[in-house]
Amino acid sequence: MNAPEIVPPAAAEPHVMKTYGRLPLALSHGQGCWVWDTEGRKYLDGLAGIAVNTLGHAHPKLVAALRDQIGKLIHSSNYYLVPLQEQLAARLCELAGMTNVFFCNSGLEANEAALKIARKYGHDRGIERPEVVVYQNAFHGRSIATLSATGNPKVQAGFAPLVEGFVRVPLNDATAIEGVARANRNVVAVFLEVIQGEGGIHPATVAYLREVRRICDEHGWLLMLDEVQCGMGRTGKWFAHQWAGIKPDVMPLAKGLGSGVPVGAVVCGPKAADVFGPGNHGTTFGGNPLAMRAGVETLRIMEEEGLLENAARVGALLKRGLEEGLAGVAGVTEVRGRGLMIGIELARPCGVLLGRAAEAGLMLSVTAERVIRLVPALILSDDEARRMAAILVPLIREFLAEPP
Ligand SMILES: Cc1ncc(COP(=O)(O)O)c(C=O)c1O
């Protein structure tokens, strides 16, 4: 198949720093779950800007609200009251059953703030070298602290010395974390994704999440749940941990929160809400009126349009379509995930499918080398889900029929 290959950007973009291998196409506009490239080709969007475009593209209600906000005030400063910050914070607290929010601009910034909260929480309790439990295959971002927390040697390569103060355990292994609790008196927090995203769509089990909550309570640790990718309605609840009926103490959010406008947030419960005082943390752009309006409107529209129910229902339909289409196909290891966060693990690396899917009119991503990831907008329709499976299933079958 003559699919576009991922290319280093040097040829097409000589002045852009070469941090991504890119497909040689550029998107010009979108509508709902569809996007068009500059050559006029149309794609069904199974990626949504990597779990970002919650409301799809050019949602008329969001566009109108953002136009209105841009005409009034884009940015002010955290030196003054920002009423839209309070509005978004209050809504997030209500939805999460938590109490206070710090706003920033991205997932790594939210995680960076969470890690600072954990350290200060420890220092406030007389622990001079606080440590945080983190996970194999985790992904928390690419700043020095968050890449140190990340459980992927490729992300860390070349950036030593890493930040110290992390203890790493395998996911869904309660014995391992109990062992840490027995051996290490410096631990102050546990930090995990409820569903590991970049690591290959690996969910923490309900039983494990409850057990970790219990262990955190027993030892006075903070439970910090990175919901940057799996939160904001993607799994069919506002936050993925709500399936386990637990509450974290700290919850970093980003990606889908502004439906494309950069917004990050750290939502805290009573144990963590007062750890930062004036001067402990800050940001120039974080929480600016444009970003806050995007967050407020995204939440409002999600509710108005029943997008949690939609994510759960259409996600189940899409997963079923993939499972049925791939049943018995040698080389398909597992179809997993919840709502509109779906991973299809193959028995061998399949990065080439990115280009082949684009050639066939579908946007997706491949993560952890062999996991095809679908994280479409939460407005995806039944028909679009069926089309997605109808494009993807034959591509996977064809790929797996080739000699490795
Ligand atoms: C779970 C998780 N945390 C943090 C991040 C980092 O977010 P950002 O790229 O906005 O810094 C990501 C990005 O993929 C993520 O999936």
Ligand as a Chemical Component Dictionary entry (heavy atoms), coordinates in Angstrom:
data_LIG
# 
_chem_comp.id                   LIG 
_chem_comp.type                 NON-POLYMER 
_chem_comp.pdbx_formal_charge   0 
_chem_comp.three_letter_code    LIG 
# 
loop_
_chem_comp_atom.comp_id 
_chem_comp_atom.atom_id 
_chem_comp_atom.alt_atom_id 
_chem_comp_atom.type_symbol 
_chem_comp_atom.charge 
_chem_comp_atom.model_Cartn_x 
_chem_comp_atom.model_Cartn_y 
_chem_comp_atom.model_Cartn_z 
_chem_comp_atom.pdbx_ordinal 
LIG C1 C1 C 0 -1.791 11.135 31.462 1  
LIG C2 C2 C 0 -1.041 12.295 30.914 2  
LIG N1 N1 N 0 -0.457 13.149 31.754 3  
LIG C3 C3 C 0 0.225  14.221 31.298 4  
LIG C4 C4 C 0 0.361  14.456 29.953 5  
LIG C5 C5 C 0 1.131  15.650 29.490 6  
LIG O1 O1 O 0 0.253  16.612 29.010 7  
LIG P1 P1 P 0 0.788  17.812 28.100 8  
LIG O2 O2 O 0 1.216  17.222 26.809 9  
LIG O3 O3 O 0 -0.401 18.734 27.974 10 
LIG O4 O4 O 0 1.913  18.454 28.840 11 
LIG C6 C6 C 0 -0.222 13.584 29.041 12 
LIG C7 C7 C 0 -0.059 13.802 27.600 13 
LIG O5 O5 O 0 -0.237 12.946 26.792 14 
LIG C8 C8 C 0 -0.938 12.473 29.528 15 
LIG O6 O6 O 0 -1.510 11.596 28.705 16 
# 
loop_
_chem_comp_bond.comp_id 
_chem_comp_bond.atom_id_1 
_chem_comp_bond.atom_id_2 
_chem_comp_bond.value_order 
_chem_comp_bond.pdbx_ordinal 
LIG C1 C2 SING 1  
LIG C2 N1 SING 2  
LIG C2 C8 DOUB 3  
LIG N1 C3 DOUB 4  
LIG C3 C4 SING 5  
LIG C4 C5 SING 6  
LIG C4 C6 DOUB 7  
LIG C5 O1 SING 8  
LIG O1 P1 SING 9  
LIG P1 O2 DOUB 10 
LIG P1 O3 SING 11 
LIG P1 O4 SING 12 
LIG C6 C7 SING 13 
LIG C6 C8 SING 14 
LIG C7 O5 DOUB 15 
LIG C8 O6 SING 16 
# 
